[in-house]
Structure formats: structure tokens, C-alpha cells
Amino acid sequence: MTDAATNRLEGNVILIAGAASGIGAAIARRCIAEGASVVCADYELEPATKLAEALGPTAAACQCDVMKIESAKAAVEFAKQKFGRLDGLVHNAAAPSTSATVVDLDESAWRHEIDVGLTGAFLMSKFAVPLIAASGGGSVVFIGSQFGRVATTRAVAYCAAKAGLIHLAKAMAVDHAAEKVRVNSLSPGAVATTRLLRRFADFEAANAGLGPAHLLGRIAEPDEIAAAAAFLLSSDASFVTGSDMLVDGGFATR
């Protein structure tokens, strides 16, 4: 990981939903490096706990099923009980994408992707936003996708969930600006995480297959997405709200 240039998040408490691996874990590491305390919330408790233990005493883990209102509420309450406040929320939870058109996509698969990726963000925000406002303001970041901006083949549920997430951030930004709660989405291009290994044998193959679609000719590393997330969480982004930050290597430009 690139060394953080500042302690921009010192004293902040950040709750990350979907923190156990990939982009979420990279964001957790970056937040710790920048001085924050972090709650690693994930449906899979064991890897979230291992990550928190590796991050040190300013990190903690909890199990969270973002599709269930009681679980979302409990994760937010855990953050408050553990660290006394909440300054930021990152929603990174996403279900595995089902390759299908609207004609052949099973209804249960549709609901699962929408419930994890979009309804989960709603439920986490429902309980996190009041705590962030009570701390004097802060930041909510939803991890979207370039496919919330442009479409791809056989990914109707994924595209719909990510597009909804981008607009949810905008609507929340309007509602909560007076409380000094900034809300933005961050939309990566293809990133070298285990999601890609469902389609490719390894990251080299993923880069060869997907890299040319990006203007920079490669896929991203999770740390590159984490750096952008840390910016949005920090006071350096104090005049940024209601935006969708594309960190996609130029994918959506074409």
C-alpha cells in the first residue's frame, strides 16, 4: 500500500460494510493508515475479524447482513459502543453478479443483488446518518461501478443496483447537507479482486482481458480505489457532496 501522506482521518471512526476482502479491506487499511478507527463489518465474520486483528487496536469487527434491518442497526450501534462516535460510513457490500438478461434472470437473483447492493446501503445509512450528524457531520461513501454509468451485457441486476446507488447518494446529499453529512458514490472500473477470479483464471488473465477497455490499459489495484475513498471520507473533500467519482481508468469515457 502507498504510504498515506497525512493523517487526514485522525480521530474519525469509519464503519465499512463489506470490509472483509478486496476493495473494502483496502479501504480499511487506508483509513487506519490515515489515523482513523475502523469497524470492519461483513456478512463473513471470520475474515473480518482476522482483518481487524491485523490492523491493530483501533480496528474492530462485527458480523453484518446488510439486507436485514436489525443487523444493519446492530452494526452501527456496535461502532458507537466500541469507539464512542461515528464519522463515516462506507457501503461496499455487493452480491455476486448473475450473468443474465432480463428475460432469463431468476427473480430471486434479481432481488438478492438489489437487496445487498442497494437496499443494504439504504439500511446502513438509515442508522449511520443520525450518528454522523451527531458527531458534527462527516461522510458517506457508496462503492458504485462504472456500470452504474454505462451498461454491459448480461448484467441487468448489477447495472441497476449500481445506478440506483449513485442516485441514492445524490438524493441523500440533498436531504442531509444541512446536517453537514456529505454523501458521494465512488465508481471503480475493473479492480483486481477475487470477484474477477470467478471469470478469469488469475489476475494476469483478467488484466489481459479487461485492461484494454480502460484508457490506461490496465485494471486497478484495490489500493487505488481506497485512496479515492479516503479522500471522500476526509475533510479534503469538504466541498464535495452529491457526486459520483469515477475511478475507472477512463473506461466510461469511450
C-alpha positions in Angstrom: 0.0 0.0 0.0 1.2 3.5 -0.8 2.1 5.4 2.4 -0.6 7.9 3.4 0.7 11.4 3.1 -1.2 12.7 6.0 -3.3 11.7 9.0 -6.4 13.2 7.4 -8.7 10.8 9.3 -7.2 11.1 12.7 -9.8 10.9 15.4 -12.5 9.7 13.0 -14.5 6.5 13.3 -15.3 4.8 10.0 -17.8 1.9 9.6 -17.1 -0.2 6.4 -19.8 -2.6 5.3 -18.3 -5.3 3.1 -14.9 -4.9 4.7 -13.5 -8.5 4.8 -11.7 -8.5 1.4 -11.0 -6.7 -1.8 -11.9 -3.0 -2.0 -13.4 -3.0 1.5 -10.3 -4.4 3.1 -8.1 -1.9 1.2 -10.2 1.0 2.4 -10.0 -0.3 6.0 -6.2 -0.5 5.7 -6.0 3.0 4.2 -8.3 4.5 6.9 -6.1 3.0 9.6 -3.0 4.4 7.9 -4.6 7.8 7.9 -5.4 7.7 11.6 -9.0 6.5 11.8 -10.6 3.9 14.0 -12.4 1.4 11.8 -15.2 -1.1 12.2 -14.9 -3.9 9.7 -18.5 -5.1 9.2 -19.1 -8.1 6.9 -21.5 -11.0 6.4 -18.5 -13.3 6.9 -17.3 -12.6 10.4 -14.1 -14.7 10.5 -12.2 -12.9 7.7 -13.5 -9.6 9.0 -12.1 -10.5 12.5 -8.8 -11.5 11.0 -8.5 -8.3 9.2 -9.3 -6.2 12.3 -6.8 -8.2 14.3 -4.1 -7.5 11.7 -5.0 -3.8 11.6 -4.5 -3.4 15.4 -6.2 -1.9 18.4 -8.0 0.8 16.5 -9.9 -1.7 14.4 -12.8 -4.0 15.4 -15.1 -6.4 13.5 -18.7 -7.3 13.6 -21.0 -9.6 11.6 -23.5 -7.7 9.5 -26.1 -8.9 7.0 -26.9 -5.6 5.3 -30.2 -7.0 3.9 -31.6 -7.2 7.4 -32.7 -4.1 9.3 -31.8 -5.5 12.7 -28.3 -6.4 11.6 -27.7 -3.0 10.0 -28.8 -1.3 13.1 -26.7 -3.6 15.3 -23.5 -2.8 13.3 -24.0 0.9 13.7 -24.6 0.5 17.4 -21.5 -1.6 17.7 -19.4 1.1 16.2 -20.8 3.7 18.7 -20.3 1.3 21.6 -16.8 0.4 20.6 -15.4 3.9 19.7 -18.0 6.3 21.0 -19.0 8.1 17.8 -19.3 7.7 14.0 -17.8 10.0 11.4 -18.1 8.0 8.2 -19.8 5.1 6.5 -18.6 3.1 3.5 -21.0 0.8 1.8 -19.0 -1.8 -0.2 -21.3 -4.8 0.2 -22.3 -6.4 -3.1 -23.7 -9.8 -4.1 -22.1 -12.0 -6.8 -23.3 -10.8 -10.2 -25.5 -13.2 -12.1 -24.9 -13.3 -15.9 -28.3 -13.0 -17.4 -30.6 -10.8 -19.5 -33.9 -9.5 -18.0 -35.6 -12.4 -19.8 -33.7 -15.2 -18.2 -32.6 -13.7 -14.9 -34.3 -15.5 -12.0 -36.4 -13.3 -9.7 -34.5 -14.4 -6.6 -31.2 -13.5 -8.1 -32.5 -10.1 -9.1 -33.8 -9.4 -5.6 -30.6 -10.6 -3.9 -28.3 -8.3 -6.0 -30.7 -5.3 -5.4 -31.1 -6.1 -1.7 -27.4 -6.4 -0.9 -26.1 -3.6 -3.2 -28.9 -1.0 -2.9 -31.3 -1.8 -0.1 -28.3 -2.6 2.1 -26.9 0.9 1.5 -30.3 2.3 2.5 -30.5 0.3 5.7 -26.9 1.1 6.8 -27.4 4.8 6.1 -30.8 4.8 8.0 -28.9 4.2 11.2 -25.5 5.7 10.4 -26.5 9.1 9.2 -28.0 10.3 12.6 -24.8 9.3 14.4 -22.6 11.0 11.8 -24.8 14.1 12.1 -24.5 13.9 15.9 -20.7 13.9 15.6 -20.8 17.3 13.9 -21.0 15.9 10.3 -19.0 13.6 8.2 -19.1 11.5 5.1 -21.0 8.6 3.5 -19.4 6.8 0.6 -21.1 4.2 -1.6 -18.9 2.0 -3.7 -20.6 2.0 -7.1 -19.3 1.0 -10.5 -18.7 2.3 -14.0 -21.6 0.1 -14.9 -23.8 2.4 -12.9 -23.0 5.0 -15.6 -22.7 2.8 -18.7 -24.2 -0.7 -19.4 -22.6 -4.0 -20.1 -24.0 -7.3 -21.4 -25.9 -9.7 -19.3 -25.7 -7.7 -16.0 -29.1 -6.1 -15.6 -29.3 -6.5 -11.9 -25.8 -5.4 -11.2 -26.1 -2.3 -13.5 -29.5 -1.4 -12.0 -28.2 -1.8 -8.4 -25.1 0.4 -9.1 -27.1 3.1 -10.9 -29.6 3.2 -8.1 -26.7 3.5 -5.6 -25.3 6.5 -7.4 -28.7 8.3 -7.4 -29.4 7.3 -3.8 -26.2 9.1 -2.9 -27.4 12.2 -4.7 -30.8 12.2 -3.0 -29.2 11.7 0.4 -26.8 14.5 -0.2 -29.8 16.8 -0.8 -31.5 15.7 2.3 -28.6 15.8 4.8 -26.4 18.7 3.6 -27.8 20.9 6.4 -26.6 18.3 8.9 -23.1 18.5 7.4 -23.3 15.0 6.2 -21.7 14.7 2.8 -22.8 11.7 0.6 -21.0 10.6 -2.5 -20.5 7.5 -4.6 -17.2 6.2 -5.9 -17.4 4.2 -9.1 -14.4 2.0 -10.0 -13.6 0.3 -13.2 -12.4 -3.3 -13.1 -10.3 -4.0 -9.9 -8.0 -6.9 -9.1 -10.2 -8.5 -6.5 -11.5 -12.1 -6.1 -14.7 -11.1 -7.9 -12.7 -11.2 -11.2 -11.4 -14.7 -10.4 -15.0 -16.0 -11.0 -14.4 -15.2 -14.6 -10.7 -15.4 -15.1 -8.0 -17.9 -14.1 -5.8 -15.3 -12.5 -5.3 -11.5 -12.3 -2.9 -11.6 -15.3 -5.6 -13.1 -17.4 -8.1 -10.6 -16.0 -5.8 -7.7 -16.9 -5.2 -9.0 -20.4 -9.0 -9.4 -20.9 -10.3 -6.3 -19.3 -7.3 -3.9 -19.3 -7.7 -2.7 -23.0 -11.2 -1.5 -22.2 -9.7 1.2 -19.9 -7.9 4.2 -21.3 -4.9 3.4 -19.0 -4.7 -0.1 -20.5 -4.9 -2.0 -17.2 -7.3 -2.8 -14.4 -7.0 -1.1 -11.0 -5.4 -2.2 -7.7 -7.7 -2.1 -4.7 -5.3 0.4 -3.0 -6.0 2.9 -5.8 -9.8 2.7 -5.0 -9.0 3.0 -1.3 -7.0 6.2 -1.9 -10.0 7.8 -3.5 -12.3 6.6 -0.8 -10.0 8.1 1.9 -10.2 11.4 0.1 -14.0 11.4 0.1 -14.1 10.5 3.7 -11.7 13.2 4.7 -12.0 17.0 5.2 -10.0 17.4 1.9 -13.4 16.7 0.3 -15.3 19.2 2.4 -16.9 20.8 -0.6 -17.7 17.5 -2.4 -21.2 16.1 -2.0 -23.8 14.6 -4.3 -21.0 13.5 -6.7 -20.1 10.2 -8.4 -16.3 9.9 -8.5 -15.3 7.8 -11.4 -12.0 5.9 -10.7 -12.2 3.8 -13.8 -9.1 4.3 -15.7 -11.1 6.1 -18.4 -13.4 3.2 -19.1 -16.6 5.3 -19.2 -15.0 7.9 -21.4 -15.5 5.8 -24.5 
